[in-house]
Amino acid sequence: MKHPCPSGYIRAMRPFLFALIGWACLTVSAGAGPAAPTAAPQLPPSNVAAAPKAPRAPVWEAKLPSFSEPSYDAAVETLITRFEQATGKRLAPGPKKKVGLKIYTDSGPGMATPVPLVQAVIAALERRGFDKEGIFLVGLNQLRLRMTGYLPALVTGQTPFKGHPVYVLESGRFYDPVWFYDSPLPQRFDPIFAESQTKDFSNSSTKDEDRKSFLATPLFLDADFWINLPVYTDHPTLGVNGALVNATLWNASNTARFFRSPANAPAAVAEMSAIPELRETWEFTIASLEHYQFIGGPFFNSLYTQSEPLLWLSSDPVIIDSMMLARMNMWRKRYGFPPISEDIRTLEYAEILGVGSTKVASAHIIDVRP
């Protein structure tokens, strides 16, 4: 079954996007022609109208007495209830009777979405009428999903998510040729566990294939809605590896190629996060501060991690990422490291495209007590 092309929003926004990043383009037509590379990303000129700003969304914050499943369960239920009350929308099954959970495991054990948090979210959704098989998990890499407990252990065959489908994006089975992000960047490579993984393998894909990043469709085509469950690390190219990146680069194929150019990856994240169909089904982000890393990421390094008993929920991924950027810079300063470079403009680009707000000082934080 072929899916309809996205609305005219992307086509209408294209002149603005070119002004924003210089050359990269969004497309969902397999017949779209190549884009010619021009300048490096720049902010749009003053005479280019920015995308309409999204309404300022609050951040609901719950304090966790511990990181146990009962603590997460009480906090998640309260956060979701407050979200439903504020928006007037109950997270009940719709026509598709499915909901997706985008987890993060790509830094390996020690820096993955906490299993008790995911179990708590699943329990809250089941209380709202979703069947077990209607709640699916989406991750990128099979080995890391298995190492972090989301796929059955090879020794015991056990998993806490028995009965819930787990979609492994690197299997290549969850991309639709109609939906892709097109830009003329070099061929792919793995940005996290990189050099040894590709050095002995020749690239057999065509130049046309190398310039396309196919979007994983389960979250925005197969589900009534989906929930983003990132973990936070710093990233040398993206600045903050969190909500925006988990929803975009870690949710598509052939995107590691962007990391060869520090100027292009932030623009790709911003553009992907502004795709209307992805945004329409992206209900909110839930971020736990059980563990986050402020330098040395995305490789896990326990020497540079922090933990706070906080759980955030917001439909604005930019403000959550911005709040975490402020925390990372605070810890970097305390440890004698320079702040994350202001030249990395991932969050600024996303704000310009109307995805959310970077204004941490005026963020509306609502304290929620389970």
Long-range contacts (C-beta under 8 A, 24 or more apart in sequence): 2-178, 3-176, 3-178, 3-179, 3-217, 3-221, 5-29, 5-178, 6-275, 6-276, 6-277, 7-276, 7-277, 9-276, 10-275, 10-276, 13-51, 13-274, 13-353, 15-48, 16-44, 16-48, 16-49, 16-50, 16-51, 17-271, 17-353, 19-44, 19-45, 19-48, 20-44, 20-267, 20-270, 20-349, 20-352, 20-353, 21-264, 21-267, 21-270, 21-271, 21-349, 22-267, 23-183, 23-184, 24-183, 24-264, 24-267, 24-268, 24-271, 25-182, 25-183, 26-181, 26-182, 26-271, 26-272, 26-275, 27-180, 27-181, 27-182, 28-178, 28-179, 28-180, 29-178, 30-177, 30-178, 30-180, 32-182, 34-182, 34-184, 34-208, 34-211, 35-182, 35-183, 35-184, 36-184, 37-184, 40-261, 40-263, 40-264, 41-263, 41-264, 41-266, 41-267, 41-345, 41-349, 43-345, 43-348, 43-352, 44-352, 50-352, 50-353, 50-354, 51-274, 51-352, 51-353, 51-354, 52-354, 53-354, 53-357, 54-316, 54-354, 54-355, 54-356, 54-357, 56-316, 56-357, 56-362, 56-364, 57-314, 57-315, 57-316, 57-319, 57-356, 57-357, 57-364, 58-86, 58-314, 58-364, 58-365, 58-366, 59-312, 59-313, 59-314, 59-316, 59-319, 59-320, 59-323, 59-363, 59-364, 59-365, 59-366, 60-312, 60-313, 60-314, 60-366, 60-368, 61-310, 61-311, 61-312, 61-365, 61-366, 61-367, 61-368, 62-310, 62-311, 62-313, 62-368, 62-369, 62-370, 63-309, 63-310, 63-311, 63-367, 63-369, 64-288, 64-290, 64-309, 64-310, 64-311, 65-309, 66-309, 67-114, 67-116, 67-288, 67-290, 67-309, 68-116, 69-116, 69-119, 69-120, 71-116, 72-114, 72-116, 72-117, 72-119, 72-120, 72-288, 72-311, 73-119, 73-120, 73-123, 73-124, 74-370, 75-120, 75-311, 75-368, 75-370, 76-117, 76-120, 76-121, 76-123, 76-124, 76-286, 76-311, 77-120, 77-123, 77-124, 77-127, 77-370, 78-368, 78-369, 78-370, 79-286, 79-311, 79-313, 79-368, 80-124, 80-313, 82-313, 82-366, 82-368, 83-284, 83-313, 83-315, 90-128, 91-124, 91-125, 91-128, 91-225, 91-283, 92-128, 92-129, 93-128, 93-129, 93-130, 93-134, 93-224, 94-224, 94-225, 95-224, 96-222, 96-223, 96-224, 97-130, 97-131, 97-134, 97-224, 98-130, 98-134, 98-135, 98-136, 98-222, 98-223, 98-224, 99-125, 99-130, 99-134, 99-135, 99-136, 99-223, 99-224, 99-225, 99-226, 99-227, 100-136, 100-137, 100-138, 100-218, 100-219, 100-222, 100-223, 100-225, 100-226, 100-227, 101-135, 101-136, 101-137, 101-138, 101-226, 101-227, 101-229, 102-138, 102-219, 102-226, 102-227, 102-228, 102-229, 102-230, 102-246, 102-247, 102-250, 102-251, 103-137, 103-138, 103-139, 103-150, 103-229, 104-139, 104-229, 104-230, 104-231, 104-246, 104-250, 105-139, 105-140, 105-141, 105-144, 105-145, 105-147, 105-148, 105-150, 106-140, 106-141, 106-144, 106-192, 106-250, 106-298, 107-192, 107-231, 107-233, 107-293, 107-297, 107-298, 107-299, 107-300, 108-144, 108-147, 108-148, 108-300, 109-147, 109-148, 109-300, 110-291, 110-300, 110-302, 110-305, 111-231, 111-233, 111-291, 111-293, 111-297, 111-298, 111-300, 111-305, 112-144, 112-148, 112-150, 112-231, 113-229, 113-230, 113-231, 113-288, 114-288, 114-290, 114-291, 115-148, 115-149, 115-150, 115-160, 117-229, 117-286, 117-288, 117-290, 117-311, 118-150, 118-161, 118-229, 119-160, 121-227, 121-229, 121-286, 122-161, 122-164, 132-163, 132-164, 133-163, 133-164, 133-165, 135-164, 136-164, 136-165, 136-166, 136-167, 136-218, 136-223, 137-161, 137-164, 137-165, 137-166, 137-167, 138-166, 138-167, 138-169, 138-174, 138-216, 138-218, 138-219, 138-226, 138-251, 139-166, 139-167, 139-168, 139-169, 140-168, 140-169, 140-170, 140-250, 140-251, 141-168, 141-170, 142-168, 142-170, 142-171, 167-216, 167-218, 169-216, 169-251, 169-252, 169-253, 172-253, 174-216, 174-217, 174-218, 175-214, 175-215, 175-216, 175-217, 175-252, 175-253, 176-214, 176-215, 176-217, 176-221, 177-214, 179-214, 179-215, 179-217, 180-212, 180-213, 180-214, 180-215, 181-212, 181-213, 181-215, 181-252, 181-255, 181-268, 181-271, 181-272, 182-211, 182-212, 182-213, 183-211, 183-213, 183-258, 183-264, 183-268, 184-211, 185-210, 185-211, 185-257, 185-258, 185-260, 185-261, 185-264, 186-210, 186-257, 186-260, 187-257, 188-254, 188-255, 188-256, 188-257, 189-256, 189-257, 189-259, 189-260, 190-256, 191-237, 191-256, 191-259, 191-298, 192-298, 192-299, 194-256, 209-254, 210-254, 210-257, 212-254, 213-252, 213-253, 213-254, 213-255, 213-257, 213-268, 214-252, 214-253, 214-254, 215-251, 215-252, 215-272, 215-275, 215-278, 216-251, 216-252, 216-253, 219-251, 219-278, 219-281, 219-282, 220-277, 220-278, 220-280, 220-281, 220-282, 221-277, 223-281, 224-281, 225-281, 225-282, 225-283, 226-281, 226-282, 226-283, 227-283, 227-284, 227-285, 227-286, 228-282, 228-284, 228-285, 228-286, 228-317, 229-285, 229-286, 229-287, 230-285, 230-287, 231-287, 231-288, 231-291, 231-292, 232-287, 232-289, 232-292, 232-293, 232-324, 232-328, 233-292, 233-293, 233-297, 233-298, 233-300, 234-293, 234-294, 234-295, 234-296, 234-297, 234-298, 234-328, 234-340, 235-297, 235-298, 236-262, 237-262, 237-265, 237-266, 237-344, 238-265, 238-266, 238-269, 238-344, 238-346, 239-266, 239-325, 239-340, 239-341, 239-344, 239-346, 239-347, 240-321, 240-324, 240-325, 240-328, 240-340, 240-346, 240-347, 241-297, 241-298, 242-287, 242-317, 242-320, 242-321, 242-324, 243-285, 243-287, 243-317, 243-318, 243-320, 243-321, 244-269, 244-270, 244-273, 244-317, 244-318, 244-321, 244-346, 244-347, 244-350, 244-355, 245-269, 245-346, 247-272, 247-273, 247-278, 247-282, 247-285, 247-317, 248-272, 248-273, 262-343, 262-344, 265-346, 266-344, 266-345, 266-346, 266-349, 267-349, 269-346, 269-349, 269-350, 270-346, 270-349, 270-350, 270-352, 270-353, 270-355, 271-349, 271-353, 273-317, 273-350, 273-353, 273-355, 274-350, 274-353, 274-354, 274-355, 279-355, 282-315, 282-317, 283-315, 284-313, 284-314, 284-315, 285-312, 285-313, 285-314, 285-315, 285-317, 285-320, 286-311, 286-312, 286-313, 287-311, 287-312, 287-313, 287-320, 287-324, 288-312, 292-324, 292-327, 292-328, 294-327, 294-328, 294-329, 294-331, 294-332, 294-335, 295-328, 295-331, 295-332, 295-335, 295-337, 304-331, 304-335, 306-331, 316-355, 316-356, 316-357, 317-350, 317-355, 317-356, 318-347, 318-350, 318-351, 318-355, 318-356, 318-357, 318-358, 319-356, 319-357, 319-358, 319-359, 319-360, 319-363, 321-346, 321-347, 322-347, 322-357, 322-358, 322-359, 322-360, 322-363, 323-360, 323-363, 326-360
